[in-house]
Amino acid sequence: MFIRPYFIVNPTAAGGRAARWWTAAEPVLRRHFPDLQSTVPDSRLEVGMLLQRCLDEGVKTIVGVGGDGTHHDLINGLVELDALDRCTYAPLPLGTGNDWCRTLAVPRHLVRWLSTMEEGLTVDHRIGRLRFDSGRIRYFINVAGMGYDAEVVRRAREQKWKHRLMYPLLTAVHLPGYQPPELILTYDDSRVTGRFHTINMGIGRYNGGGMQLVPQAHPTHDTLALTYARALPLHRIARHSWRFFTDTIGRVKGVTATHAESLNVEGVTGVEADGEYLGLGPVRADLLKASLRVHCGRIVENIYGVTT
């Protein structure tokens, strides 16, 4: 299995339950990993220094314990340290949505997680890059979104109540009053203008607590999955809302599910990545040339969307 694994635990994951879970889980893990090392950082500011120390000490496997936001921070830290080729990453899902781990077929239950890790399956996982006009750069491992997708994430971070159904519930509550922004979307050889309800770019296929807005995504492919919807009538959204949780979102009239090597979004819109609100665009997106080796279960092949 792992050699000298280092577990980095986000104590605020799962609505603050992660610290208590880790107290119970650590003895079990030590029976499997006698040389286990672990840290529970006090804040996100410590992540970069902690990762640097791990790499300096020759750690080969970083285990991120938490939800999508935890993995987002750790992956960003590894990219910024130019360390993607110096370690293997293993996610241990302990968050609210755990959407990235759905794509990777990584179970949440500890015993099943250990069994999955024993199989030793890995993928060379692609990583997305978001570049803002301010010069700021942020990386993502799963799904990035704009428009209403980002607005829901912004509202979700203000809620004390955490649940994987929060995203669809907030969508239902606030969508009727949402004004889609006027944007210009350019990708590869295409240019689309108008008001957009949502623009999603995916490497993983799940986000928002199990939604499949980019079912055509795959973590090893050379292009981003791209799904976008220009302003749609609310009755059409309501009638097809069940498709959010299937691989058929591209069949809705007015929704395009395709792929792109890179894309540019001009105009003012919120931006989120891996469930973390990042602020306002414009923004440009593409994939890094380098990839990260990630432990996984048996990934189901992607289902390509239909352009309509």
Salt bridges, closest charged atoms under 4 A:
GLU26 OE2 - ARG30 NH2 3.12
ASP73 OD2 - ARG44 NE 2.65
ASP73 OD1 - ARG138 NH2 3.18
ASP99 OD1 - ARG102 NE 3.29
GLU119 OE1 - ARG298 NH2 3.22
ASP124 OD1 - ARG293 NH2 2.92
ASP133 OD1 - ARG284 NH1 3.24
GLU151 OE2 - ARG154 NH2 2.73
GLU151 OE2 - ARG155 NE 3.01
GLU158 OE2 - ARG154 NH1 3.26
GLU182 OE1 - ARG195 NE 3.71
ASP222 OD1 - ARG126 NH1 2.70
ASP274 OD2 - HIS72 ND1 2.83
GLU276 OE1 - ARG44 NH2 2.59
ASP286 OD2 - ARG129 NH2 2.81
ASP286 OD2 - ARG131 NH2 3.22
GLU301 OE2 - HIS218 NE2 3.62
